[in-house]
Amino acid sequence: MDDKIRLGISSCLLGAQVRYDGGHQLDRYLRDVLGDYVEYVSVCPEVEVGLSIPRETLRLIENEQQQVRLVFSRSGEDITERMEAWACARVKQLEKEQLDGFVFKAKSPSSGMERVKLYDRNGVPKKVGVGVFARHFMEHFPLLPVEEDGRLNDPRLRENFITAIFVLKRWRQMLADGFSLGRLVEFHTRHKLLIMAHSQQHYRQMGKLVAAGRDYSAAELQQVYLRELVTALRLRTTMKKQVNVMQHILGYFKRELTADEKQEALELIDNYRQGLVPLIVPLTLFNHFIRKYDQPYLRQQYYLNPHPKELKLLNQI
């Protein structure tokens, strides 16, 4: 791709000393590994709303009217309206950034995506809250992939999120070239197997949508397809889904593969299914077959190369 993915991120995850105690929460993978492919747009709600460093900690509480409020933990000062007003304005500013996703700081009362402590009227916390800024962002950009730093330690969640932001980047580049049915057909064709790995149902639905593309206005087709695409990508891949896609790929070689090559492929697929080897192992063999037997349709499938090999994401799932 010509330019980098644009990803929003909580500032402390890049090492900015903006935490309540003057510290940071540097995530070296996000900064030093993924950072080679990403241009970050950093946001710190608490500093940008005008709070000092260091500062008293904030918490989410539920008041007697069952409203969620953002207050300082010791003084009890309520800054909900202040943060809400800032968040409303900030998400509108972020429209100009053409983001492909966002990584939030987990557990933060301003930036936590989920399971933030929400204190009831008796001071008892339950992990059911959402950070004020994170909530505004997700409501304003409902189709953008979002994740938290903690969840990204899970290899499957990490791979799923990074796959999604690369797909959204390619989508944005297609739109920049000028949306047309022809370009959509090309985009969909190259992503077919990747979509299948997330959801066979969406794979079928999206195929029908593209086939009937002339029945829609360009704006409607673009909107409906993107919604289906994002919904599909949010459904995590599983070993069973991956095995189904690889068996589907194997069918493209039924006339070319020798008996030994077919047996080798079947054994590696089964080894993956049993958890004995990571996904990269059978996919490497399939990429070899594609070069050897010159399979043009499979060569263009993003499923086989969804993101840069240097990220080593397929080595871990």
Residue pairs with C-beta under 8 A, 6 or more apart in sequence:
1 169
1 170
1 173
2 173
3 39
4 37
4 38
4 39
5 37
5 38
5 39
5 100
5 101
5 165
5 166
5 169
6 38
6 39
6 41
6 97
6 98
6 99
6 100
7 38
7 39
7 40
7 41
7 99
7 100
7 101
7 102
7 103
7 165
8 40
8 41
8 42
8 43
8 94
8 97
8 99
8 101
8 102
8 103
8 137
9 30
9 40
9 41
9 42
9 43
9 102
9 103
10 25
10 42
10 43
10 44
10 103
10 104
10 105
10 108
10 111
10 149
11 18
11 42
11 43
11 44
11 47
12 18
12 19
12 23
12 24
12 25
12 26
12 44
12 105
13 25
13 26
13 27
13 30
13 31
13 103
13 105
13 149
14 26
14 27
14 30
14 31
14 40
14 42
15 24
15 26
15 31
16 24
16 42
16 44
17 23
17 24
17 53
18 24
18 44
18 46
18 47
18 53
19 25
19 53
20 46
20 53
20 54
20 55
20 56
20 57
20 58
21 54
22 53
22 54
25 105
25 149
27 149
27 152
29 152
30 103
30 149
30 152
33 311
34 162
34 311
36 310
37 307
37 308
37 311
38 165
41 94
41 97
41 99
43 90
43 94
43 111
43 133
45 83
45 86
45 87
45 90
45 110
45 111
45 131
45 132
45 133
46 55
46 58
46 110
47 53
48 86
48 90
49 79
49 82
49 83
49 86
50 82
56 72
56 73
56 74
56 75
57 72
57 73
57 74
58 70
58 71
58 72
58 73
58 79
58 109
58 110
59 70
59 71
59 72
59 73
59 109
59 117
59 119
60 68
60 69
60 70
60 109
60 116
60 117
60 118
60 119
60 129
60 131
60 132
61 68
61 69
61 71
61 118
61 119
61 120
61 121
62 68
62 69
62 118
62 119
62 120
62 121
63 69
63 121
64 121
68 80
68 118
68 129
69 78
69 80
70 78
70 79
70 80
70 83
70 109
70 110
70 132
71 77
71 78
71 79
71 80
72 79
80 132
83 110
83 132
83 133
84 132
84 136
87 132
87 133
87 135
87 136
87 137
88 136
90 133
90 136
91 136
91 137
91 140
91 141
92 140
94 137
94 140
94 141
98 172
99 141
99 144
100 144
100 145
100 165
100 168
100 169
100 172
101 144
101 145
101 146
101 147
101 161
101 164
101 165
101 168
102 137
102 141
102 144
102 145
102 146
102 147
103 146
103 147
103 148
103 149
103 152
104 111
104 112
104 113
104 131
104 134
104 146
104 147
104 148
104 149
105 111
105 112
105 148
105 149
106 112
106 113
106 115
106 148
106 149
106 150
106 151
107 115
107 116
107 117
107 150
108 116
108 131
108 134
109 116
109 117
109 129
109 131
109 132
110 131
110 132
110 133
110 134
111 131
111 133
111 134
112 129
112 130
112 131
112 134
112 148
113 130
113 131
113 134
113 138
113 146
113 147
113 148
114 130
114 148
115 127
115 128
115 129
116 127
116 128
116 129
116 130
116 131
117 125
117 126
117 127
117 129
118 125
118 126
118 127
118 128
118 129
119 125
120 126
130 138
134 146
137 146
138 146
143 226
143 227
143 230
144 168
145 161
145 164
145 165
145 168
145 230
145 233
145 234
147 157
147 161
151 157
152 158
152 161
155 313
155 316
155 317
156 236
156 237
156 317
157 236
158 313
158 316
159 237
159 313
159 314
159 316
159 317
160 233
160 236
160 237
162 307
162 311
162 313
163 194
163 233
163 306
163 307
163 313
164 230
164 233
164 234
166 306
166 307
167 191
167 194
167 229
167 233
167 302
167 306
168 230
170 187
170 302
171 187
171 226
171 229
174 183
174 184
174 187
175 222
177 183
179 218
179 222
180 218
181 213
181 214
181 218
181 221
184 210
184 213
184 221
184 222
184 225
185 210
185 213
188 206
188 207
188 210
188 225
189 300
190 300
190 301
190 302
191 229
191 302
191 303
192 203
192 207
192 301
192 303
193 245
193 248
193 249
193 301
193 302
193 303
193 304
194 301
194 302
194 303
194 306
195 202
195 203
195 206
195 229
195 232
195 233
196 203
196 241
196 244
196 245
196 248
196 303
197 237
197 241
197 242
197 245
197 303
198 232
198 233
198 235
198 236
198 237
198 241
199 231
199 232
199 235
200 241
200 244
202 228
202 229
202 231
202 232
202 235
203 232
205 228
206 225
206 228
206 229
206 232
209 221
209 224
209 225
209 228
210 225
213 221
216 224
237 317
239 272
239 273
239 275
240 273
242 272
242 279
243 269
243 272
243 273
245 303
246 265
246 269
246 272
246 282
246 283
246 286
247 269
249 286
249 298
250 257
250 262
250 265
250 266
250 269
252 295
252 297
252 298
253 261
253 262
253 265
253 289
253 293
253 295
256 289
256 293
257 265
257 289
257 293
261 289
264 285
265 282
265 285
265 286
265 289
268 277
268 281
268 282
268 285
269 282
271 277
271 281
271 282
272 278
272 279
272 281
272 282
278 314
278 315
278 316
278 317
279 314
279 317
280 314
280 315
283 304
283 314
286 298
286 304
287 304
287 305
289 295
290 298
290 299
290 304
291 299
298 304
306 313
306 314
307 313
